[in-house]
Amino acid sequence: MDSLVVIIYLAAMVGFGIWGRFKANDQEDFLVAGRRLGGLLYTGTMSAVVLGGASTIGGVGLGYTSGLSGMWLVFAIGLGIIALSLFFAPRIQRLEIYTVSQMLELRYGKGSRFVSGAIMTAYGLMISTTSTVAYATVFHALFDLSKFWSVLIGGGIVILYSMLGGMWSITLTDFVQFFIQTIGIFLIMLPVVLSKSGGLGELFSGLPAEHTSPVGIGWQAILGYILIYTLGLLIGQDIWQRVFTARSPGVARWGGFSAGVYCLAYAVAGALIGMAATKIVPGIEVQDDVFVAVVDAAMSPLLGGFVLAAALAAMMSTASGSLMAASTVCRQDIVEPILARKDILPETTTEHPGPDGSSEGGAKSTLVRSLVRETGDEVRDSRIYLIVLGVVTLVLAMIMPSVVEALTVAYNLLVAGLFIPILGGLIFRRGTIVGVMAGMILGAVTTIVIMIVIDIYANEAIYLGLIASLLGYVIGSLVSKPTDPAIMAAWKERLSR
């Protein structure tokens, strides 16, 4: 019965992908859902993209091993979404671009796009890969498939519905996945496991004090989660691409705020489920096995199938969003600019579209997008990039020895390399392209060296990486010539819309 429920869910995802195919008529529709999502759809898709396998399977596992303070990984994600939505999302939404790297070029001028695009593409691939491995584990448990077939079938479904309608398909499936997650985790799994464990009062009275304390894991671990995940959520392409889909700055602010609050509640629910699991299925050695074990032990096949579908929903929404982000950045910021410089693509002077869809004048925008062809099918080309990187994700998922290490490396490089230049572009007028390059390179190199010399999981990697990036950005900006006044004027005008 549980397998049948999951099969019905997977078929529905493909169906919504086909529906999205009819809504994706042009590049704007495929990459950013036409920039016209309202509050409800926006809240659902933003919640779904950030709450993946690490938040669901991992969050329950952390509750099992660390108690209530195991909530901090997902709690840090929620804090990041809230901060982004309240302080930056309305400004980001007004830019009317496709990628984070394009924001850097709009603000600072040419020079940073390839490096930032490479970091962001690697980050998107790693997030998509780890989510693929996570839901392949569920496929293996449900259908007794080998890792190869679990990855191939699960990943193939994600690629299929993402490819059909792009961001429209992903948005529609995300909203359904958000709905399933809400019912599966909050209305089914949480009350069932709490009841099976004797109730909330008995659970807290029967656990050691460090497991019932919200800060039991220690402030150093909590700070590490905030630096990696809160800051990472502020600048991730998969998150910004959702901001670009909002139809107004107000939707970006308050829809995103609602999603962040939902994430905070999700964090607490996951930790409580993990705590209850210590009573229901004690003695599990691998924390990522806790979720499936407690579902099997505490629920009927029908309810268990729905909850496993909820877990799959969380993983697949993150995988599809990250895959879309990686393919968008790879095409827009790495491959096509290189091809255009080599005259492999026709040269164009197409600029970022204005609010009415028309091109802005040269005086209003100095960033020339050498990535939109005057001939050819833009949607078709975007589908090709998505399929190719989807295949890369499947290969990585089949060979990757440790998804946790890959996820840590991806977030460390993202935050250490890009957080300071991106934040500086939004709040520091004196920032220059020299400062950006110095900040990105010093931050990324410092983080890599620390991870090699000390340990991949060492907090020093992100601490020292951020400090090096900040020093490189500030010093490089102050000793170099200020950004061209024409670029700054165009940037200020774009933000004032």
N, C-alpha and C positions, 0 to 999 in steps of 0.2 A: 504493500500500500504506500509506504513512504517513497519508494522508487517511482511509482505511478504519479504521485503528486509532483515530484521534481520533473518528470518528463513533461507533464502538462505545463508546468512553469516555463521550461525551456522552449517548448513550442510557442507559447504566448510571446516570449521575447522575440522570436523570429517574426511572428505576426506583427508586432509593433514596429519592428525594423522595416517591414514591407510598407506599413502605413506611413512611416517617416519618409520612405522613398518618394512618395507622391508630394511631399511638402518641400523637398530639397530641390529647388528649381535653379539655383545659382550658387555662386561661391559664398555669399553671405549666409544663405540658408544652410549650406553644408558645414561651414566652419563655426558659425556663431548663431545658428537657428534664427537667422534674419534679424537679430538684435531686437526681438519683440516679445520676450517672455514676461508674463505678468507675475505677481507675487507668489501665487500658489505653486505654479510650475517651477519658478526659480528657486523657491525654498526647498522643494522636493529634490531637484537635480543637484543643488549645492550640497544638501545633506548626504545624498547617495554617493556622490563622488568622493567625499572625504572619509566616509565610514566603510572601509573595506575589510579585508581579511584580518589585518593587524588590529583593527578596532573591534571586530566581532570575535573571531577565534582567539586572537591575541589578548583582547581585553578580558575575556572570561578566564583565560589561562593565567593572566597576571592577578586576577582576583583570587584564583585558587592558591597561588604561591605567596602572594603578598597581602591578601586581604583587601580591605576597603581602599587602601592607598594604591592598589593596582589600577585604580581609575585614572591615574595621572597621565598616562600616555594619551588616552582619548580625550581627557579633560583639556590637555594642552592643545589638542587639535581644535576643540571647541573655542578656546580662548583666542586662537589664531584667526578663526573665521569671524568672531565677534570684533576683534581689533581691525581686521581688514575691512569689514563691512561698515563700521562706524567712522573710521578715520580716512580710508583710502579708496574704497570701492566707488563712491560717486565720481571722484576725479578720474579713476581708471576708466569707468564706463564712458565718460565724455571723450576719451581719446579716439574712439572708433577705429581701433587697429585689431590685429589678429594675434600678436605674440608679445611676450615680455621684451624680447630683444628689439622689436620695433619701437617700443617705448624708450629704450635706451638711445636708439638712434635719433628719434624725434627730439629727445631732451639734450643730447650731447653732440650730435652730429655723427658722421660716419666714423667707423673704426672698431666698434665693440661687438658688432652683430655676430660675426662668425664664432668668436670665443664664447660669448654668452649663449648663442644658439647650440653650440656643441655641449656645453654643460647641461642646458635644459633638455636637450634630446636624450642624453644619457640618463638623466633623472627620470624622465617620462618612461623610458624603456624599462628601467629597473623597477619602478612602481608597478607597471603593467605586468612585468615578469613575476614579481612576488605574488601578485594577486592571482595570476594564472596558476602558479604552483599551489596556492592555497585552495582554489576551488577544484583543482585536479585531485587533491587529497580527498575531498568529499566525493567526487566521482568514483574514485577507487574504492572507498568504503561502501558506497551504495550499490555499485554495479559490478564490483570485483574485477575491474579493468586494470591492466598494467599502466604504469606511469605514462608510457608513450601514448596509448589510446585515450587515457584520461585527459592529458594535455591537448592532444589533437582534436578530440571531439568538443571539449569545453571551450578551448581557444578558438576553434573553428566557428562555433556559434557566436562568440563575441565579435570576431572579425566580420562575420556575415551581417549581423544586424547593424554594426557600426558602419560598414561599407555601404549598405543600401541607402540610408538617408542621412549619414553624417550626424551632425549635432542634433538634428530634429529626431532621428531615430534614438539617439542616446538619451535625449531629454525625455522622450515618451517612455522608454524602458526604465530610465532612472526614476521617473515618478511612480511607475508601477512597483519598482523595486523598493522605493521609499515606503510605499503603502504596505508592502509585504513585510519589510523589516519592522515597521511599527507594530503591526499585529503580532508577528512571530516572536519578537523579543519582549515587548512591553505587555502585551495582552495574553500571551500564551506561556512563553518560557519562564519569565520572571515569576509570575504568581504560582505556577506549577512547582518549580524547584524550591521556592520558599516554603510552600505548603509541605512538600516532601521532606524538607529538612527540619520541620517542626515550628516554622514561623519565624518572623524577624527577631522577636524578643529572645527566643530560645537560641537562635543562631548566634546573636551577639554575646549572649551570656556564656555560651559554650566554647568560644574561641579565645585565644590568648589576646592580651591587650594590644600587642603590636599589629594584630590582624584586624582589629576594630578601629584603629586610629586612622584618620584620613592622611596623616603624614608618617605612617609607619615605615615607609621605605627610606625615609631620610631626605633632608632638604637638598643634598647634593644630587641625588637621583631625580628629584622633582625639577631642580634647575636645569639638569641635562635634558629632560623631556621638553621643557619650555623653550630652551635655546634651539633644539633641533626641530621640534614639530610646530611650535607656535610661530617661530620665525620662518620656518619652511613654508607654512601655509600662507604667509603673507606674500610670498613671491613666486609660488609654483605656477607654471604655465597651465596645468590642468585646472587650477582654481581661477586664475585670471580669465581663462577662456570661458568659464561660466559667468564671470562678471560681465564679459562682453555681450552675453546673450540677453541681459536685462534691457527692458524697453525704456527705462528711465533711471536717473541717479537715485530716485526714491526707492524704486524696486531693488536696486543693488544694495542700498543701505539696509532697509528694514527686512527685506526678504532674506538677506544674508545674516542679519542679526538673529532672525528666527531660527535659521539653520544652525547657527552657533549655539543657541540655547538648547536646541534639540540634541546636539552633540554632547553637551554637558550632562543632560539626563541620560543619554545612551551610555556615557562613561560610568555613571553610578550604577545603572542597571547591569552592565557587564560585570562590574566588580562584585555586586551582590550575588549574581548567578554563580560566579566562581567561588565565592565564599560558601554558598549553599552546597556546591558540588563537593566540597571537602567532607561533608556529612553523607552525601549520597554515594559518591564513588571515590572513597579514600585510597591513597596509595598510588596514584598515577604519577609516573616519573617524568613523562614528557608533557609539558604544560599545554602544548598545542593539541594534544589528544583529549583534553578535558571536555571541550564543547560537545563533540560527537558522543563521548562516553556518557555524559549526563543526559543527553537527549535519549539515548538508547535505554538508560536505566530508569528514567522518570516519566516517560511519555508513551502513549499508545502510538501504533504505526502511523495513524492519520495525522495526529498532532505533531509527531516527530517529523513526518514528511514536510509539513508546512514550515516548521522551524528550520529544517535543513534548507528548504527553499529560501527562507529569509537570509540564512548565512550565505548561500550562493548569490542571492541578490546583492548583498553587500560587496562581495568580492568581484562580481562581474561588472557592477557599476563603476567601481574604481578601475578595473582593468580597461574597460572601454573608454573611460574618460582620459586615462593616462596615455592610452594608445593614440587617441585623437590628438592629444597635446603633442606627443612626440612626432607624429607624422606632420602636423601643421608646422612645427618649428623646423623640422628637418627640411621641408620643402621651402618654406618662406624665407628662412634665415641662413641656410647652409647651401643647399644644392643649387637652387635657381639663381641666387645672386652670383655664385661662382660661374655658372653656365652663361649668364648674361654678360659677365666681364670678359668671358672668352669668346663672345659673339656666337655662342652655340644657340642661344635663344635670341629672338628678334629684340632689338633695343626698343625700349618704350620710355615714355616720360609720364606714365600714369601715376598720379599722386593719390594720397589717401582721400577717400570720398568725403564730401561734406555731408551735413545732416540730411540733405535732400537727395543724396546719391550722386550728385555731380562732383566733378573734380574741383578742388580748391585751386586758386591761382598760385603761381610760383612764389609770389611775395608772402603768401599766407602759409606755405608749407615748404620747407627746404628738404624734407625727406622725400626722395623720389623712389618709389617702389619699383625696382627693376625685377619684379617677380610676377607681373600680370601680363600674360600674352594677349596680343590683339587677335590672335587666331587660336583655334583649338578649344577643346572642351575643358573648362576649369574644373568642373565637378568630376569629370572622368579622371583627370590628372590627380586630383586629391584622393580619389578612391584608390588609384594605383599606389600612391605613397603609403596609404593606410594599410593596404594588403601586404606590401613588401615589409613594412616594419612589423606588421602583425606576424608574419612568418618568422622574422628575427626574434620576436618575443617568444614564439613557440619553441624555437631552437634553444634559446637561453633557458627557458623553463625546464627543458629536458636534460640539460647538462649542468645546470647551476648546483654546486655542492651545498651552499648555505644561503638561503634567501635572507636571513636576518643580517648577515654581513653585507650583502649587496644593498639592502635597504639602508643600513647605517652609512655606508660609503656614499650612496646617492644623496641622502639628506645632508651629510656633512659637507660635501662638495657644493651642493646647491646653496646652503646657508653661508658658508665661509666665502664662496666665490662671488655670489650675486646679491646677498642681502644689503650690504652697505652701499654699493653703487645704485641699486634700485631705490632704496629708501632715501639716499642722498639726492637722487634726481627729483624726488617729490618734495623735499623740505630744505635742501641746501642750494641756494642760488649760485654759489661760487664754484660748484662742482664742474669739472671739465672731463673731456675724453681721456686725457692723460691720467687723471686721477682714477677714472673708471678702469682703465687697463691695468694700472698698478694695483688697484684694490682687488680686481678679479684674480690676477696672476699670483700676487703674494698670498692672498687668502687661500686659494686652491692648493698652491705648492706647500704652504705651511701645514695645512690639514693633512695632505698626503704623506708628508715626511713624518709627522707625529703618529699617524696611524701605522706606518711601517716600523718606526723606531720603538714606540711604546706598545700600542695595541689598537686594533680597529675600534674597540668600544671605549677607548680612553676619552674621558670628558675634556682632557687637555687639547684634543684635536680641534674641537669646535671653539673652545675658549681662545686658544692662541691663534687659530685661523681667523676668527672675527677681529681680534686685536690687530693682526697683521694687515688684514683687509682695510680696517679703519685708518691705520697709519698710512698705508699706501694711497688710499683715496684722498685723504685730507692733504697730505704733503704734496702728492702729485698734482692736485687741483690748485693749491696755493702757489706752487712754483711755476706753473704753466700759464699760458695766456688764457684769459677768460673766454668762455664759449661765445661764439659769434652772436652779436646782438640780434641779427635777423632770425637765428634759430631760437633764441630766447623769446623774441617777440611772438613768433609763430606758436611756440609752446604755451606761452601765457594766454594767447588768444584761444587756443584749442581747449584749455582747461576752464576758461571763463564761459563756455557755452551753457 
